[in-house]
Amino acid sequence: MVLLALGAFLAAANLYETAARSTIPLELDSVIRSKEIRREKHPGRDDVHLLRLETGRVLHVDPPIYAALSLGEPVRKSAWSHSLSHGDQTLPLNWSRDFRRMRVVMPLTIAVFAALLVIAVLRSHPAEGHHAD
């Protein structure tokens, strides 16, 4: 059970981190101090887009958000809002394709993990046979 709980926790954390790249679950009220793209294995497809805020917070954001924001711009939004104010503009926010896929994959992963855990437990503790007296 501990392994199942740990797996569920890690899946939920992964799902939240993917969601946070949209900034939808985040509350923001700061100014963009720097922008950085870190190239990954497939440049242009899986790059990491980072924003450093005046507060010192570093955000990993989806590419459309990164592209829409400029250095020195104030950014404001309420947690769970689907719009982000930046400068004198408002950016509509959407869940990324990665997040929409993760919403399906993570519960399926936990279900498969749980099934495998149950099978392993049942195999290690076979049912007691009935004995004739």
Backbone as a chain_set.jsonl record, in Angstrom:
{"seq": "MVLLALGAFLAAANLYETAARSTIPLELDSVIRSKEIRREKHPGRDDVHLLRLETGRVLHVDPPIYAALSLGEPVRKSAWSHSLSHGDQTLPLNWSRDFRRMRVVMPLTIAVFAALLVIAVLRSHPAEGHHAD", "coords": {"N": [[0.812, -1.199, 0.0], [1.981, 1.22, 0.685], [3.713, 1.65, -1.446], [1.858, 2.006, -3.508], [0.551, 4.333, -2.65], [2.736, 6.107, -2.728], [3.324, 6.031, -5.467], [0.916, 7.142, -6.466], [1.075, 9.691, -5.351], [3.401, 10.691, -6.631], [2.539, 10.632, -9.295], [0.433, 12.48, -9.183], [1.888, 14.779, -8.484], [3.475, 15.071, -10.763], [1.471, 15.551, -12.658], [0.469, 17.987, -11.671], [2.744, 19.646, -11.974], [2.971, 19.667, -14.74], [0.567, 20.931, -15.373], [1.03, 23.412, -14.185], [2.756, 24.657, -15.924], [1.144, 25.952, -17.702], [0.417, 28.094, -16.301], [-2.115, 28.339, -15.246], [-2.997, 27.19, -12.671], [-1.58, 28.86, -10.976], [-0.996, 31.739, -8.876], [-0.087, 34.952, -9.74], [1.865, 37.876, -9.418], [3.971, 39.907, -10.317], [7.078, 40.938, -11.874], [8.648, 40.339, -14.977], [11.931, 39.37, -15.028], [13.964, 37.951, -16.341], [14.421, 35.835, -19.232], [14.749, 32.541, -20.45], [15.747, 29.94, -22.621], [16.209, 26.568, -22.504], [17.795, 24.22, -24.316], [16.787, 20.992, -25.265], [16.823, 17.429, -25.84], [15.513, 17.234, -28.353], [15.694, 19.874, -30.035], [13.566, 22.706, -30.262], [11.294, 21.194, -30.025], [11.089, 20.001, -27.466], [12.069, 21.875, -25.717], [12.946, 23.707, -22.732], [11.264, 26.324, -21.289], [11.925, 29.117, -19.5], [11.017, 31.547, -17.07], [12.183, 34.153, -15.106], [11.111, 35.751, -12.278], [10.664, 38.966, -10.685], [10.365, 38.486, -8.009], [12.085, 36.441, -7.581], [11.249, 33.953, -8.097], [11.222, 31.172, -10.301], [9.748, 30.223, -13.246], [8.682, 27.47, -15.125], [7.379, 27.463, -18.196], [4.787, 26.996, -20.709], [5.516, 27.057, -24.249], [3.873, 29.019, -25.818], [3.178, 30.912, -23.876], [5.639, 31.82, -22.966], [6.541, 33.043, -25.342], [4.747, 35.16, -25.578], [5.29, 36.957, -23.546], [7.262, 39.698, -22.269], [10.511, 40.997, -21.322], [10.738, 42.86, -18.303], [8.059, 43.303, -18.124], [5.046, 43.609, -16.242], [3.322, 40.923, -14.683], [0.206, 39.502, -13.955], [-2.18, 37.499, -12.29], [-4.947, 35.615, -11.018], [-5.064, 32.635, -9.03], [-6.009, 29.733, -10.778], [-7.263, 31.115, -12.757], [-8.071, 31.656, -16.191], [-6.814, 33.529, -17.675], [-4.122, 35.776, -18.23], [-2.753, 38.759, -17.192], [-0.576, 40.952, -18.764], [1.589, 43.582, -18.953], [-0.251, 45.914, -20.722], [-1.998, 44.128, -21.769], [-4.054, 41.151, -22.195], [-3.658, 37.746, -21.878], [-5.136, 34.89, -23.096], [-5.395, 31.756, -21.479], [-4.67, 28.309, -21.927], [-4.956, 24.771, -21.333], [-2.119, 22.783, -21.938], [-1.218, 20.489, -24.625], [0.396, 18.496, -23.604], [-0.435, 18.428, -20.885], [-3.162, 17.722, -21.167], [-2.863, 15.159, -22.205], [-1.486, 13.946, -20.094], [-3.447, 13.936, -18.126], [-4.892, 11.727, -18.808], [-2.984, 9.667, -18.998], [-1.656, 9.509, -16.442], [-3.652, 8.616, -14.439], [-4.183, 6.107, -15.617], [-1.678, 4.931, -15.439], [-1.388, 4.692, -12.659], [-3.501, 2.92, -12.153], [-2.626, 0.603, -13.532], [-0.257, 0.146, -12.135], [-1.339, -0.35, -9.578], [-2.799, -2.698, -10.103], [-0.704, -4.46, -10.796], [0.639, -4.48, -8.364], [-1.27, -5.672, -6.678], [-1.41, -8.216, -7.875], [1.213, -9.085, -7.408], [1.216, -9.209, -4.597], [-0.78, -11.126, -4.16], [0.425, -13.372, -5.341], [2.629, -13.731, -3.692], [1.499, -14.433, -1.312], [-0.125, -17.004, -1.3], [-3.49, -18.268, -1.37], [-4.778, -19.909, 1.484], [-5.074, -23.379, 1.47], [-7.927, -25.559, 1.646], [-8.248, -27.915, 4.183], [-8.964, -31.305, 4.611], [-10.495, -32.878, 7.348]], "CA": [[0.0, 0.0, 0.0], [2.863, 2.383, 0.72], [4.185, 1.859, -2.818], [0.743, 2.544, -4.284], [0.384, 5.726, -2.227], [3.872, 6.86, -3.257], [3.103, 6.144, -6.904], [-0.172, 8.102, -6.681], [1.602, 11.016, -5.023], [4.316, 11.109, -7.7], [1.734, 10.898, -10.494], [-0.273, 13.751, -8.953], [2.881, 15.856, -8.545], [3.828, 15.207, -12.175], [0.323, 16.173, -13.309], [0.432, 19.386, -11.25], [3.863, 20.364, -12.602], [2.619, 19.862, -16.149], [-0.497, 21.944, -15.38], [1.593, 24.708, -13.782], [3.415, 25.288, -17.071], [0.143, 26.813, -18.336], [0.231, 29.101, -15.252], [-3.509, 28.378, -14.795], [-3.184, 27.026, -11.221], [-0.718, 29.763, -10.217], [-1.286, 33.15, -8.647], [1.102, 35.719, -10.107], [1.854, 39.333, -9.291], [5.391, 40.221, -10.312], [7.62, 41.496, -13.104], [9.583, 39.408, -15.614], [13.306, 39.877, -14.973], [14.777, 37.304, -17.382], [13.834, 34.733, -19.984], [15.79, 31.612, -20.891], [15.339, 28.682, -23.242], [17.204, 25.505, -22.379], [17.591, 23.246, -25.388], [16.767, 19.603, -24.822], [17.225, 16.413, -26.814], [14.923, 17.562, -29.654], [15.531, 21.336, -30.048], [12.362, 23.206, -30.901], [10.138, 20.361, -29.67], [10.995, 19.715, -26.029], [12.864, 22.86, -24.988], [12.425, 24.192, -21.457], [11.104, 27.779, -21.341], [11.956, 29.607, -18.12], [10.861, 32.967, -16.758], [12.57, 34.51, -13.739], [10.332, 36.901, -11.846], [11.284, 39.909, -9.746], [10.313, 37.868, -6.681], [13.092, 35.387, -7.521], [10.597, 32.718, -8.532], [11.491, 30.756, -11.676], [8.622, 29.463, -13.782], [8.801, 26.69, -16.363], [6.1, 27.75, -18.837], [4.559, 26.501, -22.058], [6.08, 27.962, -25.265], [3.088, 30.207, -26.19], [3.232, 31.903, -22.793], [6.991, 32.374, -23.05], [6.624, 33.915, -26.518], [3.869, 36.324, -25.438], [5.722, 37.845, -22.465], [8.497, 40.449, -22.519], [11.297, 41.427, -20.159], [10.293, 44.083, -17.653], [6.6, 43.378, -18.115], [4.359, 43.073, -15.064], [2.39, 39.825, -14.926], [-0.74, 39.348, -12.852], [-3.324, 36.617, -12.468], [-5.427, 34.87, -9.857], [-4.946, 31.184, -9.162], [-7.032, 29.028, -11.531], [-7.801, 31.974, -13.808], [-7.651, 31.263, -17.536], [-6.254, 34.678, -18.391], [-2.965, 36.366, -17.583], [-2.518, 40.151, -17.586], [0.843, 41.29, -18.905], [1.602, 44.946, -19.487], [-1.629, 46.372, -20.883], [-2.682, 43.096, -22.548], [-4.514, 39.951, -21.504], [-3.357, 36.528, -22.624], [-5.98, 33.754, -22.715], [-4.592, 30.576, -21.144], [-5.265, 26.999, -22.195], [-4.163, 23.617, -20.929], [-1.272, 22.309, -23.042], [-1.439, 19.126, -25.099], [1.071, 17.626, -22.628], [-1.293, 18.279, -19.704], [-4.361, 16.958, -21.536], [-2.453, 13.757, -22.307], [-1.132, 13.469, -18.743], [-4.697, 13.688, -17.384], [-5.297, 10.371, -19.153], [-1.896, 8.722, -18.751], [-1.324, 9.316, -15.022], [-4.573, 7.675, -13.782], [-3.974, 4.767, -16.171], [-0.425, 4.43, -14.864], [-1.681, 4.288, -11.276], [-4.349, 1.728, -12.208], [-1.77, -0.525, -13.908], [0.636, -0.073, -10.994], [-2.139, -0.968, -8.519], [-3.089, -4.075, -10.513], [0.53, -5.233, -10.659], [0.907, -4.619, -6.925], [-2.211, -6.68, -6.17], [-0.966, -9.513, -8.395], [2.443, -9.46, -6.687], [0.852, -9.579, -3.224], [-1.499, -12.404, -4.202], [1.379, -14.446, -5.658], [3.542, -13.953, -2.569], [0.704, -14.975, -0.21], [-1.193, -17.821, -1.9], [-4.618, -18.549, -0.481], [-4.643, -21.128, 2.274], [-5.911, -24.471, 0.952], [-8.826, -26.157, 2.61], [-7.772, -29.233, 4.591], [-10.016, -32.232, 5.076], [-10.159, -33.427, 8.665]], "C": [[0.861, 1.272, 0.0], [3.365, 2.696, -0.69], [3.091, 2.464, -3.691], [0.515, 4.016, -3.935], [1.507, 6.606, -2.77], [3.717, 7.071, -4.763], [2.015, 7.158, -7.229], [0.301, 9.52, -6.403], [2.503, 11.536, -6.138], [3.565, 11.42, -8.995], [0.999, 12.227, -10.358], [0.695, 14.934, -9.038], [3.294, 16.12, -9.987], [2.708, 15.918, -12.936], [0.246, 17.656, -12.946], [1.545, 20.193, -11.928], [3.585, 20.629, -14.079], [1.542, 20.931, -16.275], [0.069, 23.33, -15.091], [2.315, 25.405, -14.931], [2.457, 26.184, -17.849], [-0.064, 28.079, -17.515], [-1.203, 29.139, -14.723], [-3.637, 28.175, -13.287], [-2.428, 28.048, -10.366], [-1.33, 31.14, -10.0], [0.008, 33.915, -8.927], [0.855, 37.205, -9.912], [3.308, 39.769, -9.162], [5.775, 40.838, -11.656], [8.627, 40.501, -13.663], [10.962, 40.039, -15.659], [14.22, 39.223, -16.004], [13.994, 36.17, -18.011], [14.98, 33.852, -20.478], [15.15, 30.393, -21.537], [16.491, 27.704, -23.086], [16.868, 24.433, -23.405], [17.693, 21.832, -24.832], [17.141, 18.69, -25.981], [16.733, 16.728, -28.23], [14.667, 19.065, -29.713], [14.309, 21.775, -30.858], [11.12, 22.413, -30.555], [9.988, 20.153, -28.174], [11.852, 20.665, -25.194], [12.165, 23.264, -23.685], [12.434, 25.718, -21.504], [10.965, 28.302, -19.917], [11.79, 31.109, -18.059], [11.318, 33.173, -15.327], [11.827, 35.794, -13.396], [11.114, 37.753, -10.857], [11.326, 39.338, -8.336], [11.396, 36.814, -6.487], [12.539, 34.037, -7.971], [10.943, 32.443, -9.999], [10.335, 29.869, -12.119], [9.026, 28.731, -15.051], [7.435, 26.82, -17.029], [6.012, 27.11, -20.22], [5.067, 27.528, -23.072], [5.206, 29.16, -25.648], [3.102, 31.301, -25.119], [4.582, 32.603, -22.825], [7.072, 33.4, -24.18], [5.829, 35.207, -26.338], [4.388, 37.355, -24.438], [7.082, 38.475, -22.766], [9.205, 40.796, -21.221], [10.751, 42.739, -19.619], [8.79, 44.237, -17.555], [6.034, 42.894, -16.784], [3.412, 41.954, -15.496], [1.514, 39.65, -13.688], [-1.822, 38.353, -13.246], [-3.684, 35.974, -11.147], [-5.204, 33.386, -10.115], [-6.195, 30.641, -9.843], [-7.743, 29.898, -12.573], [-7.259, 31.501, -15.163], [-7.228, 32.469, -18.368], [-5.152, 35.295, -17.543], [-2.806, 37.793, -18.103], [-1.025, 40.386, -17.652], [0.909, 42.634, -19.61], [0.169, 45.444, -19.554], [-2.458, 45.38, -21.7], [-3.136, 41.95, -21.657], [-4.296, 38.757, -22.416], [-4.32, 35.435, -22.176], [-5.1, 32.517, -22.508], [-5.374, 29.299, -21.42], [-4.353, 25.915, -21.646], [-3.374, 23.148, -22.138], [-1.666, 20.889, -23.452], [-0.779, 18.144, -24.129], [0.184, 17.371, -21.419], [-2.529, 17.439, -20.031], [-4.032, 15.474, -21.669], [-2.148, 13.168, -20.933], [-2.374, 13.178, -17.907], [-5.221, 12.286, -17.658], [-4.236, 9.369, -18.699], [-1.65, 8.475, -17.257], [-2.33, 8.426, -14.294], [-4.424, 6.244, -14.312], [-2.71, 4.13, -15.601], [-0.652, 3.93, -13.442], [-2.53, 3.01, -11.271], [-3.518, 0.485, -12.558], [-0.834, -0.876, -12.759], [-0.109, -0.782, -9.866], [-2.438, -2.428, -8.851], [-1.855, -4.961, -10.354], [0.888, -5.467, -9.193], [-0.002, -5.68, -6.316], [-1.787, -8.07, -6.62], [0.276, -9.989, -7.642], [2.123, -9.903, -5.265], [0.149, -10.932, -3.214], [-0.561, -13.571, -4.495], [2.308, -14.739, -4.486], [2.818, -14.529, -1.353], [-0.438, -15.81, -0.796], [-2.273, -18.125, -0.869], [-4.381, -19.872, 0.229], [-5.588, -22.179, 1.683], [-6.824, -25.003, 2.05], [-8.328, -27.567, 2.921], [-8.932, -30.066, 5.054], [-9.58, -32.813, 6.409], [-10.486, -34.885, 8.738]], "O": [[0.5, 2.274, -0.617], [3.435, 3.86, -1.085], [3.363, 3.334, -4.518], [0.312, 4.846, -4.821], [1.258, 7.724, -3.221], [3.954, 8.168, -5.268], [2.165, 7.95, -8.16], [-0.038, 10.446, -7.14], [2.383, 12.691, -6.545], [3.914, 12.361, -9.707], [0.947, 13.01, -11.306], [0.355, 15.974, -9.602], [3.446, 17.275, -10.387], [2.974, 16.789, -13.764], [-0.013, 18.492, -13.812], [1.304, 21.303, -12.402], [3.925, 21.691, -14.601], [1.595, 21.754, -17.189], [-0.367, 24.315, -15.687], [2.469, 26.626, -14.908], [2.895, 27.077, -18.576], [-0.665, 29.038, -18.0], [-1.48, 29.921, -13.813], [-4.353, 28.952, -12.655], [-2.621, 28.092, -9.151], [-2.085, 31.639, -10.835], [1.068, 33.563, -8.411], [-0.225, 37.718, -10.204], [3.815, 39.975, -8.059], [4.918, 41.207, -12.459], [9.378, 39.886, -12.906], [11.15, 41.103, -16.248], [15.152, 39.86, -16.493], [13.056, 35.624, -17.431], [16.037, 34.346, -20.871], [14.138, 29.881, -21.059], [17.617, 27.989, -23.492], [15.8, 23.822, -23.365], [18.577, 21.524, -24.032], [17.707, 19.136, -26.979], [17.46, 16.51, -29.199], [13.543, 19.502, -29.469], [14.055, 21.294, -31.962], [10.005, 22.89, -30.763], [8.868, 20.131, -27.664], [12.304, 20.313, -24.105], [10.943, 23.168, -23.566], [13.477, 26.333, -21.729], [10.009, 27.973, -19.214], [12.34, 31.85, -18.875], [10.891, 32.449, -14.428], [11.901, 36.788, -14.119], [12.1, 37.306, -10.271], [12.22, 39.666, -7.556], [11.611, 36.341, -5.372], [13.297, 33.093, -8.195], [10.957, 33.353, -10.827], [9.991, 28.893, -11.452], [9.642, 29.312, -15.944], [6.437, 26.341, -16.49], [7.021, 26.734, -20.817], [5.054, 28.728, -22.798], [5.749, 30.255, -25.797], [3.044, 32.487, -25.442], [4.66, 33.827, -22.725], [7.607, 34.493, -23.996], [6.202, 36.242, -26.892], [3.969, 38.511, -24.478], [7.932, 37.876, -23.423], [8.586, 40.878, -20.16], [10.352, 43.62, -20.38], [8.3, 45.199, -16.965], [6.487, 41.88, -16.252], [2.781, 42.035, -16.55], [1.989, 39.648, -12.552], [-2.315, 38.358, -14.374], [-2.839, 35.808, -10.268], [-5.162, 32.937, -11.261], [-7.311, 31.046, -9.519], [-8.711, 29.461, -13.195], [-6.134, 31.01, -15.259], [-7.276, 32.44, -19.598], [-5.232, 35.334, -16.316], [-2.732, 38.013, -19.312], [-0.293, 40.063, -16.717], [0.371, 42.813, -20.703], [-0.551, 45.403, -18.557], [-3.494, 45.742, -22.257], [-2.674, 41.794, -20.526], [-4.701, 38.762, -23.578], [-4.331, 35.077, -20.998], [-4.173, 32.27, -23.279], [-6.579, 29.222, -21.177], [-3.144, 26.106, -21.509], [-3.904, 23.117, -23.249], [-2.356, 20.184, -22.716], [-1.331, 17.077, -23.86], [0.059, 16.231, -20.971], [-2.899, 16.55, -19.265], [-4.836, 14.624, -21.288], [-2.511, 12.028, -20.645], [-2.36, 12.275, -17.07], [-5.923, 11.715, -16.823], [-4.556, 8.348, -18.09], [-1.455, 7.328, -16.855], [-1.897, 7.529, -13.57], [-4.525, 5.283, -13.549], [-2.681, 2.932, -15.317], [-0.163, 2.864, -13.069], [-2.29, 2.116, -10.46], [-3.691, -0.567, -11.943], [-0.638, -2.05, -12.446], [0.424, -1.712, -9.262], [-2.341, -3.296, -7.984], [-1.946, -6.076, -9.84], [1.384, -6.534, -8.832], [0.454, -6.5, -5.52], [-1.804, -9.008, -5.823], [0.375, -11.161, -7.281], [2.702, -10.874, -4.777], [0.437, -11.783, -2.372], [-0.743, -14.656, -3.943], [2.731, -15.881, -4.306], [3.465, -15.063, -0.452], [-1.59, -15.375, -0.789], [-2.01, -18.224, 0.33], [-3.856, -20.824, -0.349], [-6.759, -21.897, 1.428], [-6.515, -24.9, 3.237], [-8.02, -28.329, 2.005], [-9.788, -29.596, 5.802], [-8.422, -33.196, 6.575], [-10.27, -35.515, 9.773]]}, "num_chains": 1, "name": "protein.A"}
